[in-house]
Amino acid sequence: DKEGADPDRVKGELAAHDLQPEDWGGKVPVVLCSAVTGQGLSDLLDHILLLAEILHLQANPARRAIATVIESHLDTAHGPLGTVIVNTGTLHIGDSFICGKTSGRVRAMIDASGERVQEVPPSGAVRVSGFSVVPDTGDIVRIVASEREARALLEGVERGVESTERHGLTDFVSRLTEGKLTQLKVIVKADAQGSLEAIQGSLEKQSTGEVITKVIHGGVGAVTESDVMLAAASGALIIAFHTPVSVSIIKTAEAQHVRIREYEVIYALLEDIAGIIQGLLVPEEEEKVLGHLEVKGVFFMKKNEQIIGGRVTDGVAKRVTFRLHRADKMLGQGKITSL
């Protein structure tokens, strides 16, 4: 649909990434289609069905459902809502589920036509109400037998968060030093194709006898949410060379325990990677005190959250981490989630 679009050029770029189109003698089907005119959409659906049949991509509708959140928001009337696609199994009204670090029960489901439905088969999309908090895009909804099982699984998740292996650069260094990591996986985003190729070629030469540097994905342009999700799933480090990293992407990376390193000079990039492999690079951390707040009252308290009232005695209060002191003794630390 874009003016001046050249399908043959796109095919050539695919072939450069070892994705050889079928009409060029390869195995990758390429379907020319238009979202504006509708041209080729029926061919696209036919190709998807054909590949699903050839590759035996089948879901079991009789098992407990597993779904993926693709959109979410807070509705003033219905509370937290999440739009999900069912990956496998069948989703029913009344099913108990866990999603991320929370649990819930399916109270209502509304399809794309606005109709209420009682069950959703594999590959179906539906808007679900019953979440205790607004889920994040990409969260997995897993149906469990009961609310008791959901609570037990969530307790295990909370314990596992503290011991997760995705703790960023410091963890990379310690795991490499201890010999627990034999591959340093890297995702590279650069400002130009030439820079990308140069960085990928140089990184492949950084491998040692004990550790191999592997670029699992490279691309031109800004770091995206899909890059962060890929890094989280594979335990990779993201390198951004002369390319922007937005605030929303930084927040997503923090939530997924993914480390993003930004560089302007290729030599500094290669020196850091070499240092990581050798277990010699220790990240420098600088702490800055923004202000102090004196607690005046506690309005609400539960296991992992408190709502307090207080007076800022100096500086400013922001949504950042804090330390709690009583007299000269530190009692603990946490993070301000809202003000």
N, C-alpha and C positions, 0 to 999 in steps of 0.2 A: 504493500500500500504506500510505502514511502516513495516520493518522487525521485526518479533516477535509480531505483533499486536494481541491482544486477544479480540475479540468482546464480549465474555461473561463477561470479566472483566469490559469493558465499560458499559455493561448493568447493572452490579452490581452497578457501580458508579452512573448511572442514577437513579436506584431504591433508592439509598441512599438519593437522592434529591427529592423524591416523584414523580419520573417520571418512572412509572412501565411499562416496555415493554409489548406489546400485547402477545408475546409468553410466558410471565411469568404471564399471567392472568391480565395484566393491560390494559390501554387504549391508550398507546403511541406507535405508529407504529415505528419500527426500521428497516431500509432498509440497508442491506450490499451492498455497491457499491464501485467501484474502478475508480478513475480518469485516471489510467494508462491503464487498460485493457478494461474499459467500462462496466465491469460486474455490473449488478444491476441498471444501469442508467434508463432503461426503466421502471423498477419496481418503482424507485423513482418518476418518472414523473406520473405514474399511481396513486401512493399514493397521490401525491399533488392534482391531479385532483379529486380524490375521496373525499378527505377531503374538498376541495373547494365546492364540490357539497353537501356534508353532512352538512357543516357549513353555507351553503348559502353565500359564499364569492363572491359577485358580485359587479361589478363596473358599473356606469352609463356612457355610452359613449356619451350621449347627453348633458352633462353638461360641464361647463368650467373646463379645465384641472387643476389638481394638480399633481406635479411631484417632485421627490427627486433627488438632485444632488449626484451622486456616484463617479464622478471624474471630475477634471477641470485642465486647464492649459492655459498659454498664448501663442498663436500662432503668429509668426511674420507676417504672411500674413492675418490672419482672426481675430486677436485680441483675447479677452477672450472667451474661449470655455468651455462649461459644458456638460458632459454626464449625462443624466437624465433617470430615469425610471418613466413612467406615472402611478400614483397611481389610478386615476379615471378621467373620462372625456376624451376628445380627443384634442390633441395638434395640432394646425394649424399654417401654415406660416402666419406671420403678427400679431399674437396674442401679446397683451401687457401683461406684467407680472411684478410682484415684486418678489424679491428673497433676503432674508436677509434684509439688509439695503439699497439695490439698486433696480433699476427698469430697464426695457429694453423692446425690441420688438424682437420676433422670426424672424430672417432674413433668416436663412437657417437651414435645418435639414438633417443629414447624418446618415444612418443606419449602421449596423455592416458590410454590404457588400460594403460600400463606395458609395452607391447610394443615390441621393437626393430624399427626400420624401416630400409630401405636408401636410400629417397629420399622427399622431401617435395615435393609440387606447390605451385603458387601458392595462397595463403591458408591453407596448412596450418600448424598450430602443433606444435612439437616441442621437447623438451629436448635440448640439444647439449652434448657434452663434447669438449674439445680446445682450450679457451681457455688461454692462458698465464697470464692473470690474470683475476680476476672482472670481467666487463664491467659498464658502467653501464646502468641502464634508459634506453632511448631510443637507445642506440648502434646504428649501422648495420653489419650484417655483409655484406661484399661478397666474393663468390667471385672468385678470380683464377686465372690459368693455372698458376702454380707458386709455390713458396716463395721463389724468387729474385725473382719479380715482386712478391710481398708485401713483401719486405725493401726493395726499391727504392721502392715506394709509401710505406712507412712513413718512410723517410728524407726523402722529399718533404714528408710531413705534419709531421715534426719541424722542418724548415726553415721551413715555412709558419706554424707556431705563433708563431714569433718575430715574423713580419711580419703577423699577423692584424689585421684592421681593428676587431675588437671589443675595445677596450682601455678601455672605460668612459668616464667623464666627460672626462678630459683629452684623449682622442682625439676626442671629439665637438667640443670647443672648437677643437682644431687643425685638424680637417677643415673645420669651418665657416669658420674664419678664412681658410683657403687656398682656399675656394670649391669644395672637393671634395664637399660635402654640400649638397643643395638642399632636403632634407626632414629635419626632426627628428621621428622617429617616437617616440611615447610610448604606454605602457600605463599606465592609471590604475586603481588599486584604492582604494576609499574605504569609510568606515564606514556610509554611508547613501546612498540613491538621490539625495536632494536635494543632498548634497555632491558626488556624482559628476557630476550634471548641471551644477552651477555651475562645477566645475573644467574639465569638457570645453568648456563654452561660453567660458570665459575663455581657455583655451589656444588655441582656434581664432582668437582675436583677437590672439594674440601674433605672428602671422606678419609677416614683413617682405617687402620687394621681392625679396630674394635667397633667403630661407629661409622655408619653409612648415612650420608645426607641424601634425602630423597625429596624431590619437589613433586608433591602429589597434585598440585594444580597451579597454573599460572594464567594471568590474564592482564589485559590493558584496561585501566580505568580505576575508579574508586573502589575501596573495600566495601563489599555488600554484606547483607545479612546472611545470604547463602554461603559466603566465604567463612563467616564466623561459625555457622552451624556445621559446615564440613570440618573445620578445625576442631570443633568440640567433639565431633563424632570420631575423629581419627587421632586426636591428641597431637595436633600440629601447631606450629608457630606461624603466625602471619607476618609477612614482611611487606611494608608499604614503601615503595621507592618513588619519590616525587609525585605522590598521588594522595588526595585528601582522605581523611578519616573523620566522618561526621560524629557529632556528639551522641546521636542515637545508636550508632554502630559501636561506639566505645562502651555505652551502657550495656548493650547486648553482649559484648565480649566479656565485660565484668561479670554479668549474670551467668555466663557459660564457662567462666574460669579460663578464658582464652586470652593469650598475651599477643598484643599487636606491637610490632617494633617499626618505627618510622625512620627513614633515612633519606638524606639528601646527597650523600657521597657514597659511591659504591665501595670504596676502599674501607670505609668505616663499617659498612655492612659485612663485608667479608671478614674483617678482623674480629667482629663480634661473634660471627658464626664459628670461626676457628676457635675462639675462646670458649664458647659454649661446648663444643665437641671435646675440647681438652679439659673441661671442667674447671677452667681458670677464671671465667667471667662471673663476677659477683655484682649484681645490680645495685646501684647506689640509690638509697632511699632517703629523702629529705622530709622531715616533719615540720609542719608550720602550724602554730597555734592561732586559730582565727578569733577566738574569744572564749569567754566563760559565762556559764548560765547557772544561777542559783535556784535549786528546786524549791518551790513554794507549796506544792501540793500534788498528790497522786490521785487521778480521777478513775483510772481503770487499770487493771493488772491481770495478766494471764501468763502462761508459761514463757512465751518468747516475745511478749510485747507489753509495753506500758504506755499509758497516756498521762503526761504530767503537765503541770503549769509551772512556769519559772520566770525569773527576771534576768535579763542579760546585764551582767555587771560591767563588762568591757568587751570591745570588739563586736563581732556579729555572730549570729547563730545561723548555720546553713545545714542543708541536707547532706551531712558528711558523717564520718565516723567520730566517735567521742570516747573519752575516758571518764569514768565516774569516780570522784574522790570524796571521801569523808574525812575531814581534818587533813592529815598528811598521808592518809592511807588510800591506795587505789583499790576500789571494790570490784571493778570490772570494766568492760567496754562494750560498745554496741554501735548502732548506726541510726541516725535520725531519718525516718522515712517520710515524715510530713511535718509541716509547720503551720 
